Amino acid sequence: MRTALLQSSGHPGSVVENLKVLDEAAGRAAAAGAGLLAAPEMFLTGYAIGADIGRLAQPVDGGWADEVAAISSRHGLAIVYGYPERAGERVFNSAQLVAADGARLANHRKTHLFGGFEREHFTPGDQPVVQAELNGLRVGLLICYEVEFPENVRAHALAGTDLLVVPTALMHPFQFVAESLLPTRAFESQMYVAYANRVGSEGEFEFVGLSTLAGPDGIARTRAGRGEQLVVADADPDFLAASRAANPYLADRRPGLYGSLV
């Protein structure tokens, strides 16, 4: 499945403008033959917007979800996007997968929050593996910091995830995550990992770009630079099946020895 990664911080604080950016990117991605467009963490609102996170947060089926569904339907491709999700008094750092026909397929709430900023504004989720079937692949969702824990990615591997989509807000000085860790995660758990990052300065943070689609051979199929960019690459199910047949990591596990890890 051809996968497009939108590397952008959009317009922090303006959902209307960010929906316009997403719409334009979806058009370009569809023209490039993509079946899926991934946008960064908290893309619809902006990441470093402080108390506006709570003010702007919407339910999983709120008006923004309808707007994104309309964009998906208009351009005929699935979209993963990050947003603040309100559930009663709680606010989650969430990512939602919408199908090409606008149907909501999956919603993931970030389980591992990064730093004091996120812990101040969000409640951690409690469901480690969220998946949906899309264009012949099992697509899973994680958000940013979560992919840095090998347990999270391995849980997806054991649940059969083929393409792990990770909206992210990777900041300086952690660029090694995109450069080195992501390809390693893809290799050790035998899946494609799509990592869509923010870029530029926002509040106290400097986002480093470097959005990546890594294959199960540990090789990046595409990698963005440090500016606003849309990059496209393929997640090939035939190559994935061959790689899994050749790589023994998952088959050679001995779970009975790992009790001390948990």
Secondary structure, DSSP 8 states (H G I E B T S, - for coil): -EEEEEE----TT-HHHHHHHHHHHHHHHHHTT-SEEE--TTTTT-SS-TTHHHHH-B-TTSHHHHHHHHHHHHHT-EEEEEEEEEETTEEEEEEEEE-TTS-EEEEEE-SS--HHHHHHH---------EEEETTEEEEE--GGGGGSHHHHHHHHHTT-SEEEEE---BTT-THIIIIIHHHHHHHHTSEEEEE--EEEETTEEEE---EEE-TTS-EEEE--SSSEEEEEE--HHHHHHHHHH--TTTT--GGG-GGG-
